[in-house]
Amino acid sequence: MFHLLVGDKDCAAGDCLITVEISGLPQDPADPSYPALSAVRAKFLAYFNNQQPSRHYKQFAPPIAVALTGSVFFDVDHSAGAVGPAGLKPSSAWEIHRLTNITFEP
């Protein structure tokens, strides 16, 4: 699973950030969600030349434009301000959780 922190291009603090989760894959490839989750993971990894992301957040300058599709989810396991690097923690527990599509630089 990968966690992304996204905001608009002028975002510099938690009030304008949201956590986005690229989920792990179901164990059963016959699971109905498998194709969409597999495709979004493949697009994410391909954009970064199939290099496995590090366990640490990386901020990109200039920011990378993305269009996202997924479900809105209130994550009761993470309180507001608990996820992310210092100074860039979303101030809400709302997430896009189970991203189902990502388009880079639309």
C-alpha positions as a Markdown table, in Angstrom:
| # | Residue | x | y | z |
|---|---|---|---|---|
| 1 | Met | 0.0 | 0.0 | 0.0 |
| 2 | Phe | 1.2 | 3.5 | -0.8 |
| 3 | His | 0.1 | 6.7 | 0.9 |
| 4 | Leu | 0.2 | 10.0 | -1.0 |
| 5 | Leu | -0.5 | 13.5 | 0.4 |
| 6 | Val | -2.1 | 15.7 | -2.2 |
| 7 | Gly | -3.2 | 19.3 | -2.4 |
| 8 | Asp | -3.5 | 22.1 | -4.9 |
| 9 | Lys | -0.3 | 23.5 | -6.4 |
| 10 | Asp | -0.1 | 26.3 | -3.9 |
| 11 | Cys | -0.7 | 24.1 | -0.9 |
| 12 | Ala | 1.9 | 24.4 | 1.8 |
| 13 | Ala | 0.1 | 23.2 | 5.0 |
| 14 | Gly | -2.2 | 20.6 | 6.4 |
| 15 | Asp | -5.4 | 22.5 | 5.8 |
| 16 | Cys | -5.3 | 21.9 | 2.1 |
| 17 | Leu | -3.9 | 18.4 | 2.0 |
| 18 | Ile | -5.7 | 15.0 | 1.8 |
| 19 | Thr | -4.3 | 11.5 | 2.2 |
| 20 | Val | -4.8 | 9.2 | -0.8 |
| 21 | Glu | -4.3 | 5.5 | -0.5 |
| 22 | Ile | -3.2 | 3.2 | -3.3 |
| 23 | Ser | -4.3 | -0.1 | -1.7 |
| 24 | Gly | -2.6 | -3.4 | -1.6 |
| 25 | Leu | -4.0 | -6.1 | -3.8 |
| 26 | Pro | -6.6 | -8.7 | -2.8 |
| 27 | Gln | -5.0 | -12.2 | -2.4 |
| 28 | Asp | -7.6 | -13.6 | -4.8 |
| 29 | Pro | -7.1 | -12.3 | -8.4 |
| 30 | Ala | -10.8 | -13.2 | -9.0 |
| 31 | Asp | -11.8 | -10.5 | -6.5 |
| 32 | Pro | -14.0 | -8.0 | -8.4 |
| 33 | Ser | -11.8 | -5.1 | -7.2 |
| 34 | Tyr | -8.6 | -6.7 | -8.3 |
| 35 | Pro | -8.4 | -5.3 | -11.9 |
| 36 | Ala | -9.0 | -1.6 | -10.9 |
| 37 | Leu | -6.6 | -1.8 | -7.9 |
| 38 | Ser | -3.9 | -3.6 | -9.9 |
| 39 | Ala | -4.2 | -1.0 | -12.8 |
| 40 | Val | -3.9 | 2.0 | -10.5 |
| 41 | Arg | -0.8 | 0.5 | -8.8 |
| 42 | Ala | 0.8 | -0.3 | -12.2 |
| 43 | Lys | 0.2 | 3.3 | -13.4 |
| 44 | Phe | 1.7 | 4.7 | -10.2 |
| 45 | Leu | 4.8 | 2.5 | -10.4 |
| 46 | Ala | 5.2 | 3.1 | -14.1 |
| 47 | Tyr | 5.2 | 6.8 | -13.7 |
| 48 | Phe | 8.2 | 6.4 | -11.3 |
| 49 | Asn | 9.9 | 4.0 | -13.6 |
| 50 | Asn | 8.8 | 1.0 | -11.6 |
| 51 | Gln | 11.0 | 1.9 | -8.7 |
| 52 | Gln | 9.6 | 0.9 | -5.4 |
| 53 | Pro | 8.8 | 4.1 | -3.4 |
| 54 | Ser | 10.7 | 4.6 | -0.1 |
| 55 | Arg | 9.1 | 4.3 | 3.3 |
| 56 | His | 9.4 | 8.0 | 3.6 |
| 57 | Tyr | 7.4 | 10.8 | 2.1 |
| 58 | Lys | 9.0 | 12.8 | -0.7 |
| 59 | Gln | 7.9 | 16.2 | -1.7 |
| 60 | Phe | 8.1 | 17.1 | -5.4 |
| 61 | Ala | 9.0 | 20.5 | -6.7 |
| 62 | Pro | 7.4 | 21.5 | -8.9 |
| 63 | Pro | 4.3 | 19.5 | -7.8 |
| 64 | Ile | 3.1 | 16.7 | -10.0 |
| 65 | Ala | -0.4 | 17.3 | -11.4 |
| 66 | Val | -2.7 | 14.3 | -11.0 |
| 67 | Ala | -6.4 | 13.6 | -11.5 |
| 68 | Leu | -7.7 | 11.0 | -9.0 |
| 69 | Thr | -10.8 | 8.7 | -8.7 |
| 70 | Gly | -11.7 | 6.8 | -5.6 |
| 71 | Ser | -13.9 | 6.6 | -2.6 |
| 72 | Val | -14.0 | 9.2 | 0.2 |
| 73 | Phe | -13.3 | 7.6 | 3.5 |
| 74 | Phe | -13.2 | 8.9 | 7.1 |
| 75 | Asp | -10.3 | 7.0 | 8.7 |
| 76 | Val | -11.0 | 6.5 | 12.3 |
| 77 | Asp | -7.6 | 4.7 | 12.8 |
| 78 | His | -5.8 | 8.0 | 12.1 |
| 79 | Ser | -6.7 | 11.2 | 13.8 |
| 80 | Ala | -6.4 | 14.5 | 12.0 |
| 81 | Gly | -2.7 | 15.6 | 11.9 |
| 82 | Ala | -1.4 | 12.1 | 12.6 |
| 83 | Val | -0.2 | 11.1 | 9.1 |
| 84 | Gly | 2.6 | 12.7 | 7.1 |
| 85 | Pro | 5.9 | 14.5 | 7.6 |
| 86 | Ala | 6.2 | 17.5 | 10.0 |
| 87 | Gly | 4.5 | 20.6 | 8.6 |
| 88 | Leu | 2.6 | 18.6 | 5.9 |
| 89 | Lys | 0.1 | 16.6 | 8.0 |
| 90 | Pro | -3.5 | 16.8 | 6.7 |
| 91 | Ser | -5.7 | 18.5 | 9.2 |
| 92 | Ser | -8.6 | 16.1 | 8.6 |
| 93 | Ala | -9.0 | 12.3 | 8.8 |
| 94 | Trp | -10.9 | 12.3 | 5.5 |
| 95 | Glu | -9.0 | 10.3 | 2.8 |
| 96 | Ile | -9.4 | 9.1 | -0.7 |
| 97 | His | -9.2 | 5.5 | 0.3 |
| 98 | Arg | -9.0 | 2.9 | -2.4 |
| 99 | Leu | -7.9 | 4.9 | -5.3 |
| 100 | Thr | -9.3 | 3.4 | -8.4 |
| 101 | Asn | -7.7 | 5.6 | -11.1 |
| 102 | Ile | -4.8 | 8.0 | -11.3 |
| 103 | Thr | -3.9 | 10.1 | -14.3 |
| 104 | Phe | -0.5 | 11.9 | -14.1 |
| 105 | Glu | -0.2 | 15.4 | -15.5 |
| 106 | Pro | -3.7 | 15.5 | -17.1 |
